[in-house]
Amino acid sequence: MSSDLALAIGIQFLESGKAFILSMAQDYLSLKKTDGSDSRGEHQLCYRAIGTRTLYTYIVATSHGPLIFEVQAAGSFLSTTPPETDQPYQHQRTRGATSLSLSLHAHRSKHQAMAAPKKTMRALQYDKYGGGAEGLKHVDVPVPSPNKGEVLLKLEAASINPIDWKIQKGMVRPFLPRKFPFIPVGDMSGEVVELGSGVTNFKPGDKVISISFATGGGLAEYAVAPASLTVARPPEVSAAEGASLPTAASTALQQLKAAGVSSFDGGSGSVADNNGPKNVLVTAASGGVGHYAVQLAKLAGLHVTATCGAHNLGFVAGLGADEVLDYKTPEGATLRSPSGTKYDAVVHCATGTPWSVFAPVLADRATVVDVTPGIAAAAKSFLQKVTFAKKRLVPLVLIPKKEEMEWLVDMTRQGKLKTVIDSRYPLSRAQEAWAKSMEGHATGKIVVEMGGAE
Ligand SMILES: NC(=O)c1ccc[n+]([C@@H]2O[C@H](COP(=O)([O-])OP(=O)(O)OC[C@H]3O[C@@H](n4cnc5c(N)ncnc54)[C@H](OP(=O)(O)O)[C@@H]3O)[C@@H](O)[C@H]2O)c1
C-alpha cells in the first residue's frame, strides 16, 4: 500500500443530516472535505484522508452520540462501533483511492452503546470513616472527566477487595481516601469512552481492566482510571474475570516473586532451573488472593500445601494444591504439612499467625511473605533483616504493575489461570457485596456488575 493512498469516506445520515469529524487518533492524517450531498440529495460528508499508516480511527459526532469507526487504508473496515451491524458499509475502489460509505440509519439503537457519557451517573459513596455497608449511599453524581494520562471507563464490573473496606475503616488514614465523599473500589473492567490528554495507547471502544484503589471510583457507572495501570481485556476474558485480577492476582504474583519464584512457565523445569523455593505454603488459599496464589505456584512447578476451611478442602485441592489443611483443626493450626514437608516459602494471606507457628515448619532457608503484617511482625522482620537471618518474614504491599496485569490477563486468556467468583451483585445491591467481603468468608472473588440483573 503506498503512502499516498487516499481514502474518501462518505458518511450518510438519512435523518440527522449533520456530522463532523471530532478528532482522529493519528494526527498526521489530513482530511479534506470533498462533497456535501449524496445521490439522493441527502446530506453527506465526504472526506479525503491521506496518511502514511494503515489504521485510522474516526470519531464522528452525530445527533445520536459519537460514532467511532476504524478504517484500514487497504479499504476494509476493521470495526465499527457498535461492531455488529447488518450491512454496515459498502466500499468501492477507485483509482488511487478507496471509497467507503457507512450507512448508520439502520442501527441507531445500537449506537447508544457508545453514546456520549451521561452527565450524571449512579454511584455508591461514603462521606466519613466507618459505617460499613450501611455507610455506602446511593447517589447520582456527575460523570468524572479524565485528566491528563487518564481514561474514562464505562464500567462493566468491579471487584471488592478487603483494602476497599479497610480504607473506609480508616486503616490507611490520613493517606486514603484522599477526600470525602469517596466512591470506593479500585479494581474495575469496562470500556474506554474518553481519553485524557496524552493518552495514545487506547481508543474509545477498547475493553480494558484497570486498578486505581487510591482514587477508587469502581462502584459507579463510570470511572476515571490511570492509563498507565490500564490494560487491554481480550474477548476470552470476561468483564467479571478481568475486574477480579488487578489487586488479588497481582498480590499473589508479587508474593511468589518476593519469595524467590522467577519462572511461571508451568514446566517442571521451572523449579530446577532456578534456586527459588520448591515447597510453598499458601494460607487462606480459598480467598481472592490465595486462590490465585495456589494456581500461580503450580504454574511455577512448586509443591503446594494450602490452608482453608473444611468446606473448601475440595475446592482448594481442585485448584491444584498437593496437600490441604483445615485451618480450624488443631493440626491445621500448626501449619504442619501431612507429608512432613518443610516450606521454603509461605504466601501468607491469612492474618494473626505468630512467628512461633511458622518457625518449626520452615526449611533452613525460607521466606514468609506477609501481606497483613502487624507491628509485631514488622518488628520481627526488621530484626531478622539486620541479623541476616536465614528464615525471614517479609512484609509486602502491592505495587501494581502494568506488565504484570498484562501477563495475568494473558494467563487467563490461555486458560492457565482461573478466576473463581464467589458471588455477583448488581450495582443496586453493592452494599451486600461490601458486607460479604467484610465477613471474610468469600471463596474466590466478590464482583459487582454494572449491568447485572436487579
Ligand atoms: N498488602 C497488600 O498489598 C495486600 C493486597 C491484597 C490483599 N491483602 C490482604 O490479604 C488478605 C487476604 O485478601 P483476600 O482478598 O484473599 O481476602 P478474602 O478473599 O476476603 O479471604 C477470605 C478467605 O480467607 C479464608 N480465611 C480466613 N482466615 C483464614 C485462616 N486463618 N486460615 C485459612 N483461611 C482463612 C476464608 O475461609 P473461611 O470462609 O473458611 O473462613 C475465606 O475463604 C486480606 O487481609 C487483605 O487485606 C493485602
The ligand as an SDF file (V2000), in Angstrom:
LIG
                    3D

 48 52  0  0  0  0  0  0  0  0999 V2000
   -0.5660   -5.8620   51.4080 N   0  0  0  0  0  0  0  0  0  0  0  0
   -1.2420   -5.8470   50.2740 C   0  0  0  0  0  0  0  0  0  0  0  0
   -0.8610   -5.1470   49.3480 O   0  0  0  0  0  0  0  0  0  0  0  0
   -2.4850   -6.6980   50.1380 C   0  0  0  0  0  0  0  0  0  0  0  0
   -3.0210   -6.9110   48.8870 C   0  0  0  0  0  0  0  0  0  0  0  0
   -4.1490   -7.7310   48.7730 C   0  0  0  0  0  0  0  0  0  0  0  0
   -4.6910   -8.3020   49.9150 C   0  0  0  0  0  0  0  0  0  0  0  0
   -4.1420   -8.0370   51.1130 N   0  0  0  0  0  0  0  0  0  0  0  0
   -4.7060   -8.6630   52.3290 C   0  0  0  0  0  0  0  0  0  0  0  0
   -4.6340  -10.0690   52.1820 O   0  0  0  0  0  0  0  0  0  0  0  0
   -5.6840  -10.6600   52.9120 C   0  0  0  0  0  0  0  0  0  0  0  0
   -6.3820  -11.6640   52.0130 C   0  0  0  0  0  0  0  0  0  0  0  0
   -7.0530  -10.9660   50.9720 O   0  0  0  0  0  0  0  0  0  0  0  0
   -8.1870  -11.7080   50.1440 P   0  0  0  0  0  0  0  0  0  0  0  0
   -8.6530  -10.7740   49.1150 O   0  0  0  0  0  0  0  0  0  0  0  0
   -7.6970  -13.0400   49.7280 O   0  0  0  0  0  0  0  0  0  0  0  0
   -9.2900  -11.8790   51.2760 O   0  0  0  0  0  0  0  0  0  0  0  0
  -10.6380  -12.7020   51.2270 P   0  0  0  0  0  0  0  0  0  0  0  0
  -10.9450  -13.1010   49.8400 O   0  0  0  0  0  0  0  0  0  0  0  0
  -11.6550  -11.9200   51.9670 O   0  0  0  0  0  0  0  0  0  0  0  0
  -10.2960  -14.0210   52.0850 O   0  0  0  0  0  0  0  0  0  0  0  0
  -11.3530  -14.7860   52.5610 C   0  0  0  0  0  0  0  0  0  0  0  0
  -10.9480  -16.2370   52.6640 C   0  0  0  0  0  0  0  0  0  0  0  0
   -9.9140  -16.3990   53.6390 O   0  0  0  0  0  0  0  0  0  0  0  0
  -10.1840  -17.5980   54.3710 C   0  0  0  0  0  0  0  0  0  0  0  0
   -9.5500  -17.4990   55.6800 N   0  0  0  0  0  0  0  0  0  0  0  0
   -9.7520  -16.5270   56.6000 C   0  0  0  0  0  0  0  0  0  0  0  0
   -8.9400  -16.7450   57.6720 N   0  0  0  0  0  0  0  0  0  0  0  0
   -8.2480  -17.8820   57.4200 C   0  0  0  0  0  0  0  0  0  0  0  0
   -7.2490  -18.6080   58.1190 C   0  0  0  0  0  0  0  0  0  0  0  0
   -6.7920  -18.2210   59.3400 N   0  0  0  0  0  0  0  0  0  0  0  0
   -6.7200  -19.6920   57.5370 N   0  0  0  0  0  0  0  0  0  0  0  0
   -7.1420  -20.1300   56.3330 C   0  0  0  0  0  0  0  0  0  0  0  0
   -8.0940  -19.4730   55.5970 N   0  0  0  0  0  0  0  0  0  0  0  0
   -8.6240  -18.3570   56.1530 C   0  0  0  0  0  0  0  0  0  0  0  0
  -11.6780  -17.6650   54.4560 C   0  0  0  0  0  0  0  0  0  0  0  0
  -12.0640  -19.0040   54.6490 O   0  0  0  0  0  0  0  0  0  0  0  0
  -13.3450  -19.3710   55.6050 P   0  0  0  0  0  0  0  0  0  0  0  0
  -14.5370  -18.8520   54.9130 O   0  0  0  0  0  0  0  0  0  0  0  0
  -13.2930  -20.8500   55.6870 O   0  0  0  0  0  0  0  0  0  0  0  0
  -13.0880  -18.6920   56.9320 O   0  0  0  0  0  0  0  0  0  0  0  0
  -12.1020  -17.1250   53.0710 C   0  0  0  0  0  0  0  0  0  0  0  0
  -12.2530  -18.1560   52.1120 O   0  0  0  0  0  0  0  0  0  0  0  0
   -6.5870   -9.5280   53.3820 C   0  0  0  0  0  0  0  0  0  0  0  0
   -6.3130   -9.2550   54.7460 O   0  0  0  0  0  0  0  0  0  0  0  0
   -6.1750   -8.3560   52.5290 C   0  0  0  0  0  0  0  0  0  0  0  0
   -6.3770   -7.1220   53.1420 O   0  0  0  0  0  0  0  0  0  0  0  0
   -3.0550   -7.2510   51.2630 C   0  0  0  0  0  0  0  0  0  0  0  0
  1  2  1  0
  2  3  2  0
  2  4  1  0
  4  5  1  0
  4 48  2  0
  5  6  2  0
  6  7  1  0
  7  8  2  0
  8  9  1  0
  8 48  1  0
  9 10  1  0
  9 46  1  0
 10 11  1  0
 11 12  1  0
 11 44  1  0
 12 13  1  0
 13 14  1  0
 14 15  2  0
 14 16  1  0
 14 17  1  0
 17 18  1  0
 18 19  2  0
 18 20  1  0
 18 21  1  0
 21 22  1  0
 22 23  1  0
 23 24  1  0
 23 42  1  0
 24 25  1  0
 25 26  1  0
 25 36  1  0
 26 27  1  0
 26 35  1  0
 27 28  2  0
 28 29  1  0
 29 30  1  0
 29 35  2  0
 30 31  1  0
 30 32  2  0
 32 33  1  0
 33 34  2  0
 34 35  1  0
 36 37  1  0
 36 42  1  0
 37 38  1  0
 38 39  2  0
 38 40  1  0
 38 41  1  0
 42 43  1  0
 44 45  1  0
 44 46  1  0
 46 47  1  0
M  CHG  2   8   1  16  -1
M  END
$$$$
